[in-house]
Amino acid sequence: MSRKGNCWDNAVAESFFSTLEFEMAPGAAWRRATDAEHGLFNFIEGYYNARRLHSHNDFTSPNETEARWRSRALAA
C-alpha cells in the first residue's frame, strides 16, 4: 500500500497492472478463478517475462536480463 497522497510508492505495480489490463486480454471475462489463474500464468511466464521487451532493461526481456546478470555474478 502506498503512503497517503504519494502516487510514486506503487508506480512499478501500477505500471505492471496497466500492462496486464491492456496487453493480456482486453475485455476478458473468466467464469472461474482457475481460468483467470491459467490465463495470468501464461501471460506472465509465457510473454511478459520471456518475450516482452522492457525499456528499463535496455529493451531485453526480464528472463534475458536475469540470465545476463547471473552469468556476470558467477564470473565475478
N, C-alpha and C positions, 0 to 999 in steps of 0.2 A: 504494500500500500504506500502511496506517496504521502509526503507531508502535505498538510492542508495548504492549498494555494501554490504548490510547486509542481508544475506540469512536467518538469525535466526529470523528476525521480523515476518515472516509468517510461521514459522515451523509448528505450530498447524494446520493452514489452509491447508498447503501443504500436511501434513500427512493425513488429512481427505479426500482431493481430490484424493490422491493416492489410499486410501482405496476404495473410491467411484468408481474409474476407474477400479480397478482390482477385486473387490468383488461384485459389484452390477450387472452389465450386460456387461461383456466384449464384445465389438463389437456391442452393441445395437445401433440401428438407429431408432429414433422415427420419425413419419411422421408429428406430430403436437406437439406444445408446451404443450398442455394439456396432451398428452400421457406421455411425459417426466415428467411433474409435478406429475402425478399419480404414476409413477414408482419411482421417487425420494422420495415421501412421504412414500410409502410402504417400501422402503429400510431403510430410516432414522428412522421412527417411529416403524416399524414392526420388524426390525432386528438390526440396528446399536445401537439404544438406548435401546431396550428391551432385546435382546438376546446375542449380540456380547460381548465377554469378552474383557476387556481392561486392559493391564498390568499396566497402571498408576493407575487404580482403584483397585489394588490387585486382578485382574482377576475376577471382577464382572462387570455387565452391568452398563451403566450410570444411568438407572432408579433405579436399586437396590442401587447404591451408593447414589443417591439423596434421596431415601426413608430412608436410614440409617442416612444420615446427618440430615434430617428433624426430625426424631424421637429423635435424640440426642439433637437437638436445642430446641425442645419442652420440653424435660425432664430437661433441664438446667434452 
